[in-house]
Every structure is written in structure tokens, then in C-alpha cells.
């Protein structure tokens, strides 16, 4: 692991919940770094996956096919973030979602079992992991609220707040599906917002 990679992981941890350097060092011993090419499915629905993921750089998304077979974006992740925790995205050790890279990505992985064992031994790691879960649940609830109560224009504005500059880097049909809009409606709303 390079110093830059280590610094990014340290930063992600500190921004989530500051813990001691001793606990960070123990955690770092479990990490493996991977470079993943654009448009790679690194977690597949209904397949076993026992990893936790830190996105060091790049953009990826989670998605599911709907009843028509259209791919509906559930979440986006941008560099220096934590990808949906194992316990939330799996049932009986199998993924409920597909995850794909939308750009070339650099990812740090940790065995979910290894992290669970470390949580038993280390209260700081346990508190960190619980904070990650709480943050993920808050993010999901906030999205549900915006989808249920915001009009299309406010959904686009909320997307821009949560995922700055995302529109500049990924296909707009992925964003439209995330917002529950058609691509045409998204285009119209983007023009309307740029005029105001």
C-alpha cells in the first residue's frame, strides 16, 4: 500500500469517526488494494461476496433491474467514500444488488469476516463500523424522503448536493433512473435549472 492510499483510507476513517492510530494500524493490516477497470461488475446480485469496500478513487454505482429489465440506479459512490456495508447489501451471504464501476476505480477491500472479528476485539473499530451502518441508513432514508416528497427539480438539486459534479462524469440515463425520471425529463429539468 502506498502512502497516498494509506492517507486516503485514514481520511475516510477520520471523517466517519476518528479513532486512534493504533486501531487504524490494526485495521490497515486487513486491507487489500485493487484497481478495477471502468464498467466492471465487482459485486453481482445473487452471488456470494464477503468483502467490505472503501472507494479510494473513481465512481461506481449499485443498481437492480426492474420488472421491465431496465437497470435502476440505487446509489452512487465517488472517491474517498465507503461502499454500502456487507450486512446491508446481502441476504444469506448473497448480494441483493449489482455494483459496477463507472470509471476506472481504486478500491480497498477488507474481509467482512475479518472486520467482524476485529469488531469483537476492538471497541474503536466496532464504534467505527456502527457509525458506517448508521450513516448508510441515514443516506437511504434521506433518499426515500426526497423521492417521496420532492418534485423533479428538487430531486435534481438534491442529487447535486449529495453527489457534486456527478452529472459531468456518468451517463445521464443512470442519473434519471436514480431520480425516478425519464432521460427526457431530466434533460428538461437540467435546462430549467441552468436558466434560473
C-alpha positions in Angstrom: 0.0 0.0 0.0 1.4 3.4 -1.0 1.5 6.4 1.4 -1.2 8.1 -0.7 -3.5 5.1 -0.4 -2.9 4.9 3.3 -3.6 8.7 3.7 -6.9 8.3 1.8 -8.1 5.4 4.0 -7.0 7.4 7.1 -9.0 10.3 5.8 -12.1 8.2 5.1 -12.0 6.7 8.6 -11.3 10.1 10.3 -14.2 11.7 8.5 -16.5 8.9 9.6 -15.4 8.5 13.2 -11.9 9.5 14.5 -10.2 6.5 16.1 -6.7 6.0 17.5 -3.7 5.4 15.2 -3.2 2.0 16.9 -6.7 0.9 15.8 -6.2 2.3 12.3 -2.9 0.3 12.0 -4.6 -2.9 13.1 -7.4 -2.2 10.5 -4.9 -1.4 7.8 -3.3 -4.9 8.2 -6.6 -6.4 6.8 -6.7 -4.2 3.7 -6.0 -5.2 0.1 -5.9 -2.6 -2.7 -7.4 -3.3 -6.1 -7.5 -1.4 -9.3 -10.8 -2.1 -11.2 -11.4 -1.1 -14.8 -14.4 1.0 -15.9 -17.7 -0.9 -16.4 -16.6 -3.9 -14.3 -19.2 -5.6 -12.1 -17.3 -6.2 -8.9 -20.3 -7.3 -6.8 -23.0 -9.3 -8.6 -26.6 -9.9 -7.5 -27.3 -13.4 -6.1 -23.6 -14.1 -5.9 -21.6 -14.6 -2.7 -19.4 -11.7 -1.7 -17.7 -11.4 1.7 -15.9 -8.1 1.3 -16.2 -4.6 2.7 -15.1 -1.8 0.3 -13.5 1.6 0.5 -13.6 3.6 -2.8 -10.3 5.4 -2.9 -10.8 7.0 -6.4 -13.3 6.8 -9.2 -17.1 6.5 -9.4 -19.3 3.4 -9.1 -22.9 2.6 -8.6 -25.3 0.0 -7.2 -28.3 -1.0 -9.3 -31.1 -3.5 -9.8 -33.1 -4.5 -12.9 -36.8 -3.5 -12.7 -39.8 -5.6 -13.9 -39.1 -4.4 -17.5 -35.4 -5.3 -17.3 -34.4 -1.6 -17.1 -31.4 -1.0 -14.8 -32.4 1.3 -11.9 -29.5 3.0 -10.1 -29.9 2.7 -6.3 -26.8 4.6 -5.1 -23.7 6.3 -6.5 -20.3 6.3 -4.8 -17.5 8.8 -5.5 -13.8 8.6 -4.5 -13.0 8.8 -0.8 -16.1 7.0 0.4 -17.4 3.7 1.9 -19.5 1.5 -0.3 -22.7 0.0 1.2 -21.7 -2.3 4.0 -21.9 -6.1 3.6 -24.6 -6.6 6.2 -26.9 -4.2 4.5 -26.4 -5.3 0.9 -26.6 -9.1 1.4 -29.1 -11.8 2.4 -27.8 -15.2 3.3 -24.3 -14.1 2.2 -25.6 -13.3 -1.3 -25.7 -9.8 -2.8 -29.1 -8.1 -3.2 -27.6 -5.6 -5.7 -25.2 -5.3 -8.6 -22.3 -2.9 -8.2 -20.3 -1.6 -11.2 -17.5 0.8 -11.8 -18.5 3.8 -14.0 -14.8 5.0 -14.3 -11.5 3.3 -13.5 -11.5 2.8 -9.7 -9.1 2.1 -7.0 -10.7 0.2 -4.1 -9.5 -1.0 -0.7 -11.2 -4.3 0.4 -11.4 -5.9 3.8 -12.9 -9.3 4.5 -16.3 -8.9 6.2 -15.5 -11.8 8.5 -12.1 -10.3 9.3 -13.7 -7.0 10.2 -16.4 -8.7 12.3 -13.7 -10.5 14.3 -11.8 -7.2 14.7 -15.0 -5.5 15.9 -15.3 -8.1 18.7 -11.7 -7.4 19.8 -11.6 -3.6 19.3 -14.2 -1.2 20.6 -13.0 1.7 18.4 -13.4 -0.5 15.3 -16.8 -1.6 16.5 -17.9 2.0 17.0 -16.5 3.0 13.6 -18.3 0.1 11.9 -21.6 1.0 13.7 -21.2 4.6 12.6 -20.8 3.4 9.0 -24.0 1.5 9.3 -25.9 4.5 10.8 -24.6 6.8 8.1 -25.7 4.3 5.4 -29.2 4.0 6.9 -29.5 7.8 7.1 -28.5 8.2 3.5 -31.1 5.6 2.4 -33.8 7.3 4.5 -32.9 10.7 3.1 -33.2 9.4 -0.4 -36.6 7.8 0.3 -37.8 11.1 1.7 -36.6 13.1 -1.3 -38.1 10.5 -3.7 -41.5 10.6 -1.9 -41.7 14.4 -1.2 -39.6 16.3 -3.8 -40.7 17.3 -7.3 -38.3 16.5 -10.2 -36.5 19.8 -10.0 -35.7 19.4 -6.3 -34.6 15.8 -6.8 -32.0 17.1 -9.3 -30.9 19.8 -6.9 -30.6 17.2 -4.0 -28.6 14.9 -6.3 -26.2 17.8 -7.0 -25.9 18.4 -3.2 -25.2 14.8 -2.3 -23.1 13.9 -5.4 -21.3 17.1 -6.6 -20.3 17.1 -10.3 -21.6 13.5 -10.8 -23.6 14.7 -13.9 -20.3 15.6 -15.6 -18.9 12.1 -15.5 -21.5 9.4 -16.0 -24.4 8.7 -18.4 -27.5 10.7 -17.7 -29.8 7.7 -18.1 -28.2 6.3 -14.9 -28.9 9.5 -13.1 -32.5 9.6 -14.5 -33.2 6.1 -13.2 -31.8 7.0 -9.8 -34.2 10.1 -9.6 -37.2 8.2 -10.9 -37.3 10.3 -14.1 -37.1 9.7 -17.8 -33.9 10.9 -19.5 -36.0 13.5 -21.4 -37.5 14.8 -18.2 -34.0 15.0 -16.6 -32.7 16.9 -19.6 -35.6 19.4 -19.4 -35.1 19.9 -15.7 -31.4 20.5 -16.1 -32.1 23.2 -18.7 -34.7 24.8 -16.5 -32.3 24.8 -13.5 -29.5 26.3 -15.6 -31.8 29.2 -16.7 -32.9 30.1 -13.2 
